């Protein structure tokens, strides 16, 4: 009771009001502890619009931390340590692997990339959830360590749209055409793994995809908190349920067909 006395008791506060205020404080902290620590995984082929979706989500949903990965590659351009990545030496990274400090890690083109376990604990301790933007390989590792994680796979509407997006982006980034072809091949390999995810988004219209992503995050919070659903909660839950893997076969089939995935 010490913390309540310090926080709320004043000489003029009536007894009933004091009880109500303490109850409100306790209920808030109980709800906060119940919702905190949810781990959201989002994966998508390059060019599917995942980064835009994540940025939009973070601007709308409070108490959602975003994990910054560790890497052994050198910084590029204006990249800053702790903003785009945490840049560490190869021996440092391997020491973290040996100490089991990563939720997931992989070696790509000679460089390590990984997500540290500490980010999930830090988010949970501060009453927040954590969002990981990782590939299908990393997502598989995380699901083994955190089976309760909420996994979301984002697809392009079809191969033609994805190729157009990649080529448009390449004009700005001056990407070799061979890289685009490799990314399209990788996209096909990644999309095959969609059945490993709990939710599926087809990013054809950005506003709709953002709404669905927000609905998934908020409905998971509500369901895990155990609180009663109001009208808004019920609407978000219905939207999220439409994105469940089991309910996504109809919208996924055209995407699979365009990539010649049976």
RAWOQUI-V739602 format. One record per residue. N is the residue number from 1. RES is the residue in three letters. PHI is phi in whole degrees, -180 to 180 (NA if undefined). NEAR is the number of other C-alpha atoms within 12 Angstrom. D_CENTER is the distance of its C-alpha to the mean C-alpha in whole Angstrom. Layout:
N&RES&PHI&NEAR&D_CENTER, N&RES&PHI&NEAR&D_CENTER
This chain:
1&UNK&NA&10&37, 2&UNK&-58&9&37, 3&UNK&-68&11&34, 4&UNK&-71&18&35, 5&UNK&-64&16&39, 6&UNK&-66&10&37, 7&UNK&-79&14&35, 8&UNK&-126&24&37, 9&UNK&-73&21&40, 10&UNK&-133&14&43, 11&UNK&-62&9&47, 12&UNK&-102&10&46, 13&UNK&-80&15&43, 14&UNK&-63&13&45, 15&UNK&-58&14&44, 16&UNK&-64&12&43, 17&UNK&-63&15&40, 18&UNK&-64&20&39, 19&UNK&-61&18&38, 20&UNK&-62&17&36, 21&UNK&-70&21&35, 22&UNK&-64&24&34, 23&UNK&-61&16&33, 24&UNK&-61&16&30, 25&UNK&-63&19&29, 26&UNK&-68&19&29, 27&UNK&-62&17&27, 28&UNK&-63&18&24, 29&UNK&-70&19&24, 30&UNK&-65&18&24, 31&UNK&-63&23&21, 32&UNK&-63&27&19, 33&UNK&-70&24&19, 34&UNK&-72&24&19, 35&UNK&-85&32&15, 36&UNK&-73&33&14, 37&UNK&91&34&12, 38&UNK&-72&40&10, 39&UNK&-106&39&7, 40&UNK&-107&43&4, 41&UNK&-111&46&4, 42&UNK&-127&45&4, 43&UNK&-130&42&8, 44&UNK&-171&44&11, 45&UNK&-65&40&14, 46&UNK&-58&37&15, 47&UNK&96&34&17, 48&UNK&-83&40&15, 49&UNK&90&34&13, 50&UNK&-61&33&10, 51&UNK&-62&25&10, 52&UNK&-64&22&12, 53&UNK&-60&36&10, 54&UNK&-63&37&7, 55&UNK&-63&21&11, 56&UNK&-64&22&12, 57&UNK&-61&31&9, 58&UNK&-65&24&10, 59&UNK&-77&16&13, 60&UNK&-106&18&14, 61&UNK&-109&26&12, 62&UNK&-77&20&13, 63&UNK&57&27&13, 64&UNK&-130&34&9, 65&UNK&-84&32&9, 66&UNK&-121&35&7, 67&UNK&-80&36&9, 68&UNK&-101&27&12, 69&UNK&-76&34&13, 70&UNK&-93&39&17, 71&UNK&-151&35&19, 72&UNK&-99&28&23, 73&UNK&-75&25&23, 74&UNK&-80&22&25, 75&UNK&-63&20&24, 76&UNK&-115&11&24, 77&UNK&53&8&26, 78&UNK&-95&10&25, 79&UNK&-59&14&22, 80&UNK&-123&14&22, 81&UNK&-63&20&21, 82&UNK&92&16&18, 83&UNK&-102&15&17, 84&UNK&-79&20&16, 85&UNK&-149&26&16, 86&UNK&-98&26&18, 87&UNK&-92&27&21, 88&UNK&-132&24&23, 89&UNK&-77&19&26, 90&UNK&-61&21&26, 91&UNK&-60&15&28, 92&UNK&-64&18&26, 93&UNK&-63&30&23, 94&UNK&-66&24&25, 95&UNK&-67&14&26, 96&UNK&-66&27&23, 97&UNK&-62&24&22, 98&UNK&-62&12&26, 99&UNK&-91&13&25, 100&UNK&57&18&22, 101&UNK&-95&23&19, 102&UNK&-111&31&16, 103&UNK&-69&37&14, 104&UNK&-157&36&14, 105&UNK&-159&33&16, 106&UNK&-156&29&18, 107&UNK&-107&20&21, 108&UNK&-126&15&21, 109&UNK&51&10&24, 110&UNK&86&12&26, 111&UNK&-123&22&23, 112&UNK&-84&31&21, 113&UNK&-137&35&17, 114&UNK&-164&42&15, 115&UNK&-110&37&12, 116&UNK&-76&31&15, 117&UNK&-61&29&15, 118&UNK&-60&23&16, 119&UNK&-66&30&13, 120&UNK&-68&35&12, 121&UNK&-65&22&15, 122&UNK&-63&22&16, 123&UNK&-64&28&13, 124&UNK&-63&25&15, 125&UNK&-66&22&18, 126&UNK&-98&20&17, 127&UNK&74&25&16, 128&UNK&-125&30&13, 129&UNK&-100&37&9, 130&UNK&-128&41&7, 131&UNK&-112&41&3, 132&UNK&-111&42&4, 133&UNK&-104&37&5, 134&UNK&-139&38&8, 135&UNK&-80&36&11, 136&UNK&-65&36&13, 137&UNK&-66&29&15, 138&UNK&-66&32&12, 139&UNK&-62&39&10, 140&UNK&-63&28&14, 141&UNK&-64&23&15, 142&UNK&-66&36&12, 143&UNK&-61&27&13, 144&UNK&-68&15&16, 145&UNK&-83&19&16, 146&UNK&-131&22&14, 147&UNK&-60&20&15, 148&UNK&-82&18&13, 149&UNK&-60&31&10, 150&UNK&-94&37&8, 151&UNK&-109&43&8, 152&UNK&-130&44&7, 153&UNK&-113&44&10, 154&UNK&-104&50&11, 155&UNK&-115&46&15, 156&UNK&-76&41&17, 157&UNK&-65&33&20, 158&UNK&-170&32&23, 159&UNK&-66&32&24, 160&UNK&-61&20&26, 161&UNK&-64&24&23, 162&UNK&-62&35&21, 163&UNK&-62&30&24, 164&UNK&-63&20&25, 165&UNK&-62&25&22, 166&UNK&-66&32&22, 167&UNK&-70&25&26, 168&UNK&-63&17&26, 169&UNK&-69&21&23, 170&UNK&-68&21&25, 171&UNK&-66&14&28, 172&UNK&-82&11&27, 173&UNK&-87&13&25, 174&UNK&56&14&29, 175&UNK&-89&17&27, 176&UNK&-62&16&29, 177&UNK&-55&18&30, 178&UNK&-65&14&30, 179&UNK&-66&19&26, 180&UNK&-62&27&25, 181&UNK&-62&21&27, 182&UNK&-65&18&25, 183&UNK&-68&28&22, 184&UNK&-67&31&23, 185&UNK&-65&22&24, 186&UNK&-66&23&21, 187&UNK&-60&36&19, 188&UNK&-60&31&21, 189&UNK&-66&22&21, 190&UNK&-72&33&17, 191&UNK&-62&42&17, 192&UNK&-56&26&20, 193&UNK&-85&29&17, 194&UNK&-59&39&15, 195&UNK&-69&24&17, 196&UNK&-83&28&15, 197&UNK&-106&36&12, 198&UNK&-79&33&12, 199&UNK&-127&38&12, 200&UNK&-126&43&13, 201&UNK&-118&47&13, 202&UNK&-107&44&16, 203&UNK&-87&34&15, 204&UNK&-95&28&19, 205&UNK&-117&18&19, 206&UNK&-57&26&17, 207&UNK&-59&17&18, 208&UNK&-67&19&17, 209&UNK&-65&33&14, 210&UNK&-64&32&13, 211&UNK&-61&30&15, 212&UNK&-67&36&13, 213&UNK&-64&46&9, 214&UNK&-62&35&11, 215&UNK&-62&34&13, 216&UNK&-61&39&11, 217&UNK&-63&43&9, 218&UNK&-71&36&12, 219&UNK&-70&34&14, 220&UNK&-64&38&13, 221&UNK&-61&38&13, 222&UNK&-62&28&17, 223&UNK&-64&24&18, 224&UNK&-77&23&17, 225&UNK&-76&23&19, 226&UNK&81&17&22, 227&UNK&-79&20&23, 228&UNK&-68&15&25, 229&UNK&-86&20&24, 230&UNK&-98&13&25, 231&UNK&-60&10&25, 232&UNK&-66&15&22, 233&UNK&-60&24&20, 234&UNK&-65&21&22, 235&UNK&-67&21&21, 236&UNK&-64&27&18, 237&UNK&-64&28&18, 238&UNK&-64&22&20, 239&UNK&-63&30&18, 240&UNK&-65&37&15, 241&UNK&-63&25&18, 242&UNK&-67&25&19, 243&UNK&-96&38&15, 244&UNK&-60&33&16, 245&UNK&-51&27&17, 246&UNK&-63&19&20, 247&UNK&-107&20&21, 248&UNK&-110&28&19, 249&UNK&-60&21&22, 250&UNK&-65&17&24, 251&UNK&-80&24&22, 252&UNK&-82&34&20, 253&UNK&-55&23&24, 254&UNK&-61&21&25, 255&UNK&-65&34&22, 256&UNK&-60&29&23, 257&UNK&-61&20&27, 258&UNK&-67&23&26, 259&UNK&-98&28&25, 260&UNK&57&17&28, 261&UNK&-107&21&26, 262&UNK&-82&13&28
